[in-house]
Amino acid sequence: MPDMQREPMSLALIQSRSLLGLESPGVTVEVHLANGLPSFTLVGLADVEVKEARERVRAAILNAGLEFPNNKRITVNLAPADLPKDSGRFDLPIALGILAASGQIDGQRLQDYEFAGELSLTGALRPVRGALATALALQRQQQAAALVLPPGSAQEAAFAPSARVFCAHHLLDVVAQFVPHAPADAPAGPAAAQEQPDCGASGWHRVAAAPAAPMTDGPDLREVRGQAQAKRALEIAAAGAHGVLMVGPPGSGKSMLAQRFAGLLPPMTDSEALETAAIASLGGRFSPERWRQRPFAGPHHTASPVALVGGGSPPRPGEISQAHHGVLFLDELPEFARAALEALREPLETGHITIARAAQRAEFPARFQLVAAMNPCPCGYWGSRVRACRCTPDQVARYQSRISGPLLDRIDLHVEVSALPAQELLEAPGGETSSAVRSRVARARSTAMQRQGVPNHLLQGAQLDAHLQLQPEALQFAHKAAAKLGWSARATHRTLKVARTIADLAGSAAIAPEHVAEAMQYRRALMQA
């Protein structure tokens, strides 16, 4: 009877992870070699990109000078079988599983690591999306495994606190760390790797924790001439996390104001920065230079509902999730598809979006600040002092009615941005800088967080009653105004939330009538508002 102890191991288990929302569930890559008709079978609910790994892995192993078991029946199972898998992230674990099952590397030493990486035909490793989301999932699940990733992905994963990340440039770099019988004078393996701030030019390295990137200032609010009321509205919106709709003729500065809004928001906390970066990682948009900077998403008005809120199979985050803890700017708001705009209503209230499909379900955070801009009418000059409008009242009403009343109710501030005459525009002095406004915003936001634990925009139910602190005169004034203007209960509550933010900016513990009066002015920019 042959000595089975001398036979190479025919079964290998390699750990990796799939991408499903921010959960990043674990995947075990099981590789079995058996005698029989030579074949390479890959099972486990794999997408087309994963099934194509068979050809990439075969060529990469051969071109790296390693032995591919062409005379064996190769079966690769991606477990669990009911979890969808996509992308080329399983190339590296499949290749390592084949090498371990054929005895070319020590499979037992692979157990403390998780692998992800796409292989080129030469054996070089290419980056994969979702590296930071994978590292955060390991941290949340309190897993002690180290991650082995390609260049780019490794630096991204290193932003996760306490992450152990190794970077490899080539399949051979990984194989060299797990050879079965290393010489006595060889390095002790992965644990002996020296930490480096990046992946270097080649080889195997342990990536040090990513340093904090310096804050960089974007476009400055000082560059916007005039528009004092619009600037004031943006300051209030930033302080209370309110949504804002700017209405004005073409060229009045709506887009210019919106592009500077993110610079007015308070600095991000560590948890906000990590969550935002993880979502960007899922979409392949992560950039180390943007670390701790508020995201700004500005989709074109031809964007579909799926592009805005997310979807697909497997589900991927949409623009509202890419703008999590940042700004979603919708220019030419009435030109968006009605279905796309209506899909925003629930995320605006809940701060998350659930993508449900027949085979799977994924949830993405979507706590964004909506900044929208639109013309007041089809020609754009209704109410303009610069140019006469040629639209009839019916045309204006039809144009503005493209935005539904329920969606308008969910936007706290409606502000008119008037076009300035050329002479007034040129002579207007420069206003405050973004940093000066941001300091006031941060103080007001801090006051609200200390008082109630959430920004004013998120006050609901009993919290709303407890923390508004309306003076009796202010309460009476708000009741009369709501009855006269025919506001819904939601519109009334949102106006009072804005008044709470105005009081915080003024350093007032209670809401006075003047705070309610100012808040009322930000719901009258449209005919139907």
Secondary structure per residue as TSV (DSSP state, phi and psi in degrees):
chain	resnum	aa	ss	phi	psi
A	1	M	-	360.0	129.8
A	2	P	-	-65.8	152.1
A	3	D	-	-78.2	104.0
A	4	M	G	-67.7	-20.5
A	5	Q	G	-67.6	-23.1
A	6	R	G	-89.7	-11.0
A	7	E	S	-75.6	142.0
A	8	P	-	-64.6	149.1
A	9	M	-	-62.1	131.9
A	10	S	-	-102.0	-1.5
A	11	L	E	-132.5	132.2
A	12	A	E	-135.0	143.4
A	13	L	E	-120.6	123.1
A	14	I	E	-122.2	137.3
A	15	Q	E	-94.7	137.3
A	16	S	E	-148.3	-169.4
A	17	R	E	-144.1	146.7
A	18	S	-	-96.5	178.7
A	19	L	-	-121.2	117.8
A	20	L	S	-143.5	96.1
A	21	G	T	63.4	-142.0
A	22	L	T	-94.5	7.6
A	23	E	-	-77.6	-39.6
A	24	S	-	49.7	65.3
A	25	P	-	-66.5	150.2
A	26	G	E	-71.1	147.4
A	27	V	E	-130.6	129.7
A	28	T	E	-99.2	120.7
A	29	V	E	-90.9	107.8
A	30	E	E	-100.1	123.8
A	31	V	E	-121.4	125.9
A	32	H	E	-125.6	131.7
A	33	L	E	-108.6	131.3
A	34	A	E	-139.8	156.6
A	35	N	S	-72.4	154.4
A	36	G	S	139.2	-169.2
A	37	L	S	-63.0	123.5
A	38	P	-	-56.4	130.4
A	39	S	E	-160.9	167.5
A	40	F	E	-137.5	101.4
A	41	T	E	-110.0	133.6
A	42	L	E	-123.6	121.5
A	43	V	E	-128.1	167.3
A	44	G	S	117.6	40.5
A	45	L	S	54.2	51.6
A	46	A	B	-91.4	140.1
A	47	D	-	-76.0	174.1
A	48	V	H	-59.0	-40.6
A	49	E	H	-61.0	-36.1
A	50	V	H	-73.8	-39.9
A	51	K	H	-64.3	-31.4
A	52	E	T	-69.2	-10.4
A	53	A	H	-60.4	-25.1
A	54	R	H	-56.8	-44.6
A	55	E	H	-75.1	-38.0
A	56	R	H	-65.3	-43.1
A	57	V	H	-66.1	-43.9
A	58	R	H	-58.8	-50.3
A	59	A	H	-65.9	-39.1
A	60	A	H	-64.6	-42.1
A	61	I	H	-64.9	-44.5
A	62	L	H	-67.3	-44.6
A	63	N	H	-71.6	-17.1
A	64	A	T	-84.2	-0.9
A	65	G	T	83.0	15.6
A	66	L	-	-98.8	171.9
A	67	E	-	-97.8	124.7
A	68	F	-	-99.1	128.2
A	69	P	-	-75.1	76.5
A	70	N	T	-67.6	-20.4
A	71	N	T	-94.6	13.0
A	72	K	S	-115.6	159.2
A	73	R	E	-92.6	110.1
A	74	I	E	-100.3	125.2
A	75	T	E	-122.1	123.5
A	76	V	E	-115.2	123.8
A	77	N	E	-116.9	128.7
A	78	L	E	-101.6	103.2
A	79	A	E	-103.1	143.3
A	80	P	S	-75.4	150.6
A	81	A	T	-71.2	-21.9
A	82	D	T	-94.7	6.1
A	83	L	S	-96.3	120.5
A	84	P	-	-64.0	141.6
A	85	K	B	-127.3	136.4
A	86	D	-	-140.0	173.8
A	87	S	S	74.5	174.1
A	88	G	S	-91.5	16.2
A	89	R	T	-67.2	-17.2
A	90	F	T	-92.2	1.1
A	91	D	H	-58.3	-51.3
A	92	L	H	-63.2	-50.2
A	93	P	H	-62.0	-33.9
A	94	I	H	-65.8	-44.6
A	95	A	H	-61.4	-43.8
A	96	L	H	-66.0	-35.7
A	97	G	H	-63.5	-41.1
A	98	I	H	-65.1	-42.8
A	99	L	H	-67.2	-37.0
A	100	A	H	-71.1	-41.6
A	101	A	H	-66.0	-28.1
A	102	S	T	-91.2	2.9
A	103	G	T	82.9	10.0
A	104	Q	S	-82.1	-22.5
A	105	I	S	-133.4	163.0
A	106	D	-	-84.9	107.2
A	107	G	G	-66.0	-28.9
A	108	Q	G	-65.9	-32.0
A	109	R	G	-79.3	-6.2
A	110	L	G	-87.0	-7.1
A	111	Q	T	-67.9	-25.8
A	112	D	T	-91.5	13.3
A	113	Y	E	-130.7	152.2
A	114	E	E	-119.1	139.7
A	115	F	E	-122.1	145.4
A	116	A	-	-155.1	139.6
A	117	G	-	166.5	142.5
A	118	E	E	-91.6	139.0
A	119	L	E	-102.1	136.1
A	120	S	-	-84.4	171.6
A	121	L	T	-67.7	-18.9
A	122	T	T	-86.5	-9.9
A	123	G	S	99.5	-4.8
A	124	A	B	-70.7	148.8
A	125	L	E	-96.4	137.3
A	126	R	E	-114.8	150.5
A	127	P	-	-63.3	156.1
A	128	V	-	-126.3	154.0
A	129	R	T	-80.9	157.6
A	130	G	T	83.5	16.9
A	131	A	H	-64.6	-43.0
A	132	L	H	-68.2	-39.0
A	133	A	H	-61.2	-37.4
A	134	T	H	-65.5	-44.1
A	135	A	H	-64.3	-39.2
A	136	L	H	-68.6	-35.2
A	137	A	H	-64.0	-41.2
A	138	L	H	-58.8	-42.8
A	139	Q	H	-66.7	-44.5
A	140	R	H	-63.4	-37.4
A	141	Q	T	-85.8	3.7
A	142	Q	T	54.7	42.6
A	143	Q	-	-87.9	138.9
A	144	A	-	-92.4	-0.3
A	145	A	-	-66.3	149.3
A	146	A	E	-94.2	152.3
A	147	L	E	-99.9	136.3
A	148	V	E	-115.6	117.4
A	149	L	E	-136.3	161.8
A	150	P	-	-74.0	168.4
A	151	P	T	-58.1	146.4
A	152	G	T	89.7	-58.2
A	153	S	H	-67.4	-36.0
A	154	A	H	-66.4	-44.2
A	155	Q	H	-63.2	-34.5
A	156	E	H	-65.6	-46.3
A	157	A	H	-65.6	-26.1
A	158	A	T	-68.2	-12.2
A	159	F	T	-71.4	-18.8
A	160	A	S	-73.6	131.5
A	161	P	T	-61.5	141.3
A	162	S	T	64.5	12.9
A	163	A	-	-75.9	137.8
A	164	R	-	-102.9	111.6
A	165	V	E	-126.5	131.5
A	166	F	E	-115.1	143.2
A	167	C	E	-114.0	132.5
A	168	A	E	-131.1	138.0
A	169	H	S	-91.7	-26.0
A	170	H	B	-142.1	156.3
A	171	L	H	-56.5	-38.2
A	172	L	H	-65.5	-29.4
A	173	D	H	-62.5	-37.3
A	174	V	H	-75.4	-44.3
A	175	V	H	-58.8	-38.8
A	176	A	G	-62.0	-25.1
A	177	Q	G	-81.6	-14.8
A	178	F	G	-128.7	28.2
A	179	V	-	-65.4	145.5
A	180	P	S	-66.2	-37.5
A	181	H	S	-129.3	85.0
A	182	A	-	-74.9	144.0
A	183	P	-	-60.3	156.8
A	184	A	T	-62.6	-30.5
A	185	D	T	-94.0	9.0
A	186	A	S	-79.0	157.3
A	187	P	-	-58.3	158.4
A	188	A	-	-73.8	6.3
A	189	G	-	100.9	-159.6
A	190	P	G	-54.6	-37.3
A	191	A	G	-64.3	-23.6
A	192	A	G	-86.8	-3.3
A	193	A	-	-65.1	139.4
A	194	Q	-	-82.9	140.8
A	195	E	E	-72.0	136.9
A	196	Q	E	-133.2	150.5
A	197	P	S	-69.0	-17.6
A	198	D	S	-140.5	-170.1
A	199	C	-	-88.1	-5.2
A	200	G	-	71.5	-168.9
A	201	A	S	-89.7	-27.0
A	202	S	S	-162.9	175.2
A	203	G	S	83.1	-160.0
A	204	W	E	-115.5	130.4
A	205	H	E	-143.0	150.8
A	206	R	E	-92.3	130.7
A	207	V	E	-89.9	126.6
A	208	A	-	-72.0	162.3
A	209	A	-	-56.7	137.0
A	210	A	-	-68.0	132.4
A	211	P	-	-72.4	154.2
A	212	A	-	-69.3	127.6
A	213	A	-	-76.2	142.3
A	214	P	-	-66.7	144.0
A	215	M	-	-69.6	134.7
A	216	T	-	-117.8	135.8
A	217	D	-	-81.8	136.6
A	218	G	-	-91.2	-154.2
A	219	P	S	-57.4	140.2
A	220	D	-	-98.2	140.6
A	221	L	G	-63.7	-23.4
A	222	R	G	-61.8	-23.9
A	223	E	G	-72.5	-14.4
A	224	V	S	-87.8	118.1
A	225	R	-	-85.1	138.4
A	226	G	S	66.2	-146.5
A	227	Q	-	55.0	47.3
A	228	A	H	-61.3	-41.3
A	229	Q	H	-65.7	-41.7
A	230	A	H	-65.3	-39.5
A	231	K	H	-64.4	-40.7
A	232	R	H	-62.6	-41.5
A	233	A	H	-63.6	-40.2
A	234	L	H	-66.0	-37.1
A	235	E	H	-63.4	-43.1
A	236	I	H	-64.0	-43.9
A	237	A	H	-60.8	-42.5
A	238	A	H	-67.1	-38.4
A	239	A	H	-69.1	-35.6
A	240	G	H	-108.2	6.1
A	241	A	T	60.6	36.6
A	242	H	-	-89.1	152.4
A	243	G	-	-80.7	154.3
A	244	V	E	-140.4	138.9
A	245	L	E	-118.1	122.4
A	246	M	E	-104.3	128.3
A	247	V	E	-120.3	126.7
A	248	G	-	-176.8	166.1
A	249	P	-	-70.0	166.5
A	250	P	T	-59.5	140.1
A	251	G	T	80.8	8.6
A	252	S	S	-83.4	-10.4
A	253	G	S	108.8	14.6
A	254	K	H	-63.1	-49.9
A	255	S	H	-65.3	-38.4
A	256	M	H	-61.9	-40.7
A	257	L	H	-66.6	-43.7
A	258	A	H	-62.8	-38.7
A	259	Q	H	-67.3	-16.2
A	260	R	T	-102.0	0.5
A	261	F	T	-68.9	-39.8
A	262	A	G	-59.6	-30.3
A	263	G	G	-72.2	-8.8
A	264	L	G	-92.7	-13.0
A	265	L	S	-76.7	151.2
A	266	P	-	-62.7	158.4
A	267	P	-	-58.8	149.9
A	268	M	-	-77.0	145.0
A	269	T	-	-78.5	169.8
A	270	D	H	-61.8	-44.3
A	271	S	H	-66.4	-39.0
A	272	E	H	-64.2	-43.1
A	273	A	H	-62.9	-42.7
A	274	L	H	-67.0	-42.9
A	275	E	H	-66.5	-42.4
A	276	T	H	-63.7	-43.6
A	277	A	H	-66.3	-34.9
A	278	A	H	-65.5	-39.1
A	279	I	H	-67.0	-42.2
A	280	A	H	-60.7	-36.2
A	281	S	H	-63.7	-40.0
A	282	L	H	-61.2	-35.1
A	283	G	T	-90.3	4.4
A	284	G	T	70.2	24.5
A	285	R	-	-109.4	3.9
A	286	F	-	-67.5	136.4
A	287	S	-	-136.8	123.8
A	288	P	G	-56.4	-29.3
A	289	E	G	-68.2	-20.3
A	290	R	G	-97.2	9.6
A	291	W	T	-60.5	132.4
A	292	R	T	65.6	17.0
A	293	Q	S	-106.0	137.3
A	294	R	-	-60.5	129.5
A	295	P	-	-70.7	151.5
A	296	F	E	-133.3	115.3
A	297	A	E	-113.5	128.4
A	298	G	-	-131.8	72.8
A	299	P	-	-65.9	150.7
A	300	H	-	-70.0	155.6
A	301	H	T	-69.3	-7.6
A	302	T	T	-86.0	2.8
A	303	A	-	-61.2	140.5
A	304	S	-	-82.4	165.7
A	305	P	H	-56.9	-37.9
A	306	V	H	-65.8	-40.0
A	307	A	H	-63.9	-34.4
A	308	L	H	-76.8	-50.7
A	309	V	H	-101.2	-12.3
A	310	G	E	104.6	164.3
A	311	G	E	157.0	-155.8
A	312	G	T	92.6	-179.6
A	313	S	T	-139.1	108.7
A	314	P	T	-71.4	157.8
A	315	P	T	-62.3	139.5
A	316	R	E	-126.7	153.5
A	317	P	E	-68.0	145.3
A	318	G	-	-96.5	-169.7
A	319	E	H	-64.1	-32.4
A	320	I	H	-67.8	-31.1
A	321	S	H	-79.6	-34.4
A	322	Q	H	-64.4	-22.8
A	323	A	T	-94.5	12.7
A	324	H	T	-56.6	130.3
A	325	H	T	62.4	20.9
A	326	G	S	-140.4	-142.9
A	327	V	E	-122.2	131.0
A	328	L	E	-108.5	113.9
A	329	F	E	-105.2	118.3
A	330	L	E	-111.0	100.6
A	331	D	S	-85.6	150.1
A	332	E	S	54.0	54.9
A	333	L	G	-53.1	-44.4
A	334	P	G	-66.5	-15.8
A	335	E	G	-81.8	-13.1
A	336	F	S	-68.3	151.0
A	337	A	-	-60.5	140.2
A	338	R	H	-57.3	-40.8
A	339	A	H	-63.5	-35.9
A	340	A	H	-67.1	-42.3
A	341	L	H	-68.3	-40.3
A	342	E	H	-67.4	-26.1
A	343	A	T	-68.7	-14.9
A	344	L	T	-81.1	-16.2
A	345	R	H	-61.6	-47.7
A	346	E	H	-68.0	-47.4
A	347	P	H	-60.2	-32.6
A	348	L	H	-61.6	-31.3
A	349	E	H	-86.0	-43.2
A	350	T	H	-94.4	-26.7
A	351	G	S	82.2	11.5
A	352	H	E	-152.5	165.7
A	353	I	E	-133.7	132.9
A	354	T	E	-107.0	119.6
A	355	I	E	-98.7	110.7
A	356	A	E	-109.2	126.3
A	357	R	-	-125.9	170.3
A	358	A	S	-60.9	-37.9
A	359	A	S	-97.1	-16.2
A	360	Q	-	-159.8	168.6
A	361	R	E	-143.8	132.4
A	362	A	E	-136.2	144.6
A	363	E	E	-120.5	133.1
A	364	F	E	-124.1	140.0
A	365	P	E	-70.3	149.5
A	366	A	-	-153.7	54.8
A	367	R	-	-91.8	82.1
A	368	F	-	-113.2	162.3
A	369	Q	E	-102.8	121.8
A	370	L	E	-84.3	125.0
A	371	V	E	-121.3	116.0
A	372	A	E	-120.0	152.7
A	373	A	E	-137.8	145.8
A	374	M	E	-157.9	158.6
A	375	N	-	-81.7	153.6
A	376	P	S	-76.2	-15.0
A	377	C	S	-157.7	173.4
A	378	P	S	-57.9	-40.5
A	379	C	S	-82.0	-20.2
A	380	G	S	95.9	-2.0
A	381	Y	-	-120.6	20.8
A	382	W	T	-64.7	124.9
A	383	G	T	77.4	8.1
A	384	S	-	-79.6	144.8
A	385	R	S	-88.2	-9.8
A	386	V	S	-96.2	-34.5
A	387	R	S	-147.3	144.1
A	388	A	-	-75.5	143.0
A	389	C	-	-87.0	139.9
A	390	R	-	-109.3	14.3
A	391	C	-	-95.0	146.3
A	392	T	-	-81.2	159.9
A	393	P	H	-55.9	-35.7
A	394	D	H	-65.9	-40.3
A	395	Q	H	-64.5	-40.0
A	396	V	H	-63.7	-44.7
A	397	A	H	-64.4	-42.1
A	398	R	H	-64.3	-40.3
A	399	Y	H	-64.1	-46.6
A	400	Q	H	-70.8	-25.0
A	401	S	T	-76.6	-3.3
A	402	R	T	-64.0	-21.6
A	403	I	S	-97.8	119.2
A	404	S	-	-68.9	154.0
A	405	G	H	-59.5	-43.9
A	406	P	H	-59.4	-36.5
A	407	L	H	-69.7	-41.7
A	408	L	H	-61.2	-37.7
A	409	D	H	-59.7	-29.6
A	410	R	T	-84.6	-4.9
A	411	I	-	-100.9	116.2
A	412	D	-	-69.9	-40.1
A	413	L	E	-118.8	128.6
A	414	H	E	-116.9	117.0
A	415	V	E	-126.2	139.5
A	416	E	E	-89.5	129.6
A	417	V	-	-112.2	99.9
A	418	S	-	-82.6	147.8
A	419	A	-	-77.0	132.6
A	420	L	-	-91.3	139.4
A	421	P	-	-57.4	152.4
A	422	A	H	-56.9	-43.3
A	423	Q	H	-65.3	-43.0
A	424	E	H	-66.1	-35.0
A	425	L	H	-67.1	-43.3
A	426	L	H	-70.7	-31.2
A	427	E	H	-90.4	-8.8
A	428	A	-	-66.3	132.9
A	429	P	-	-73.9	158.6
A	430	G	-	-67.1	144.8
A	431	G	-	-92.4	-159.1
A	432	E	-	-72.6	154.1
A	433	T	-	-77.3	161.3
A	434	S	H	-62.1	-37.4
A	435	S	H	-65.2	-36.6
A	436	A	H	-66.5	-43.4
A	437	V	H	-67.1	-39.5
A	438	R	H	-62.0	-35.0
A	439	S	H	-65.3	-40.3
A	440	R	H	-67.2	-40.3
A	441	V	H	-60.8	-44.3
A	442	A	H	-63.0	-38.9
A	443	R	H	-65.9	-44.4
A	444	A	H	-65.7	-41.6
A	445	R	H	-64.4	-40.1
A	446	S	H	-62.7	-40.2
A	447	T	H	-60.0	-45.4
A	448	A	H	-65.6	-41.3
A	449	M	H	-66.1	-38.2
A	450	Q	H	-68.2	-33.0
A	451	R	H	-77.2	-43.2
A	452	Q	H	-132.5	-8.8
A	453	G	S	86.2	-7.9
A	454	V	S	-139.4	157.0
A	455	P	-	-61.9	159.4
A	456	N	G	-59.0	-32.4
A	457	H	G	-60.0	-28.1
A	458	L	G	-93.9	4.8
A	459	L	-	-64.4	130.0
A	460	Q	-	-139.1	150.9
A	461	G	H	52.2	-124.3
A	462	A	H	-63.6	-34.3
A	463	Q	H	-60.5	-41.1
A	464	L	H	-61.9	-44.9
A	465	D	H	-66.4	-35.6
A	466	A	H	-75.8	-31.9
A	467	H	H	-110.7	-4.6
A	468	L	-	-65.9	-44.7
A	469	Q	-	54.1	58.3
A	470	L	B	-78.7	134.1
A	471	Q	-	-68.1	150.3
A	472	P	H	-54.1	-40.5
A	473	E	H	-65.6	-37.7
A	474	A	H	-67.6	-39.4
A	475	L	H	-63.9	-43.3
A	476	Q	H	-64.8	-41.2
A	477	F	H	-63.5	-41.8
A	478	A	H	-64.8	-39.8
A	479	H	H	-62.9	-45.0
A	480	K	H	-64.5	-42.9
A	481	A	H	-64.9	-43.3
A	482	A	H	-63.7	-39.6
A	483	A	H	-68.5	-40.9
A	484	K	H	-69.7	-38.6
A	485	L	H	-89.4	-6.9
A	486	G	T	69.1	35.9
A	487	W	-	-73.0	149.5
A	488	S	-	-75.2	168.0
A	489	A	H	-60.8	-37.6
A	490	R	H	-64.5	-43.6
A	491	A	H	-63.6	-38.9
A	492	T	H	-64.2	-46.0
A	493	H	H	-64.2	-38.3
A	494	R	H	-68.5	-35.8
A	495	T	H	-63.5	-40.1
A	496	L	H	-68.3	-32.9
A	497	K	H	-65.1	-40.7
A	498	V	H	-63.3	-40.8
A	499	A	H	-62.6	-35.5
A	500	R	H	-62.9	-40.1
A	501	T	H	-67.5	-40.9
A	502	I	H	-61.7	-40.2
A	503	A	H	-64.6	-38.5
A	504	D	H	-64.6	-40.4
A	505	L	H	-64.7	-31.7
A	506	A	T	-84.5	-4.3
A	507	G	T	75.2	23.4
A	508	S	-	-99.0	132.8
A	509	A	S	-72.7	-31.1
A	510	A	S	-114.9	156.0
A	511	I	B	-87.1	122.0
A	512	A	-	-96.8	165.0
A	513	P	H	-55.8	-36.0
A	514	E	H	-66.4	-29.1
A	515	H	H	-69.8	-40.8
A	516	V	H	-66.2	-40.5
A	517	A	H	-62.0	-42.2
A	518	E	H	-66.1	-41.6
A	519	A	H	-61.3	-35.6
A	520	M	H	-63.6	-29.5
A	521	Q	T	-67.9	-15.8
A	522	Y	T	-97.3	25.7
A	523	R	B	-134.1	27.8
A	524	R	-	-132.1	25.8
A	525	A	S	-83.4	-18.2
A	526	L	S	-115.7	156.4
A	527	M	S	-60.6	-41.5
A	528	Q	-	-89.6	-5.3
A	529	A	-	-81.4	360.0
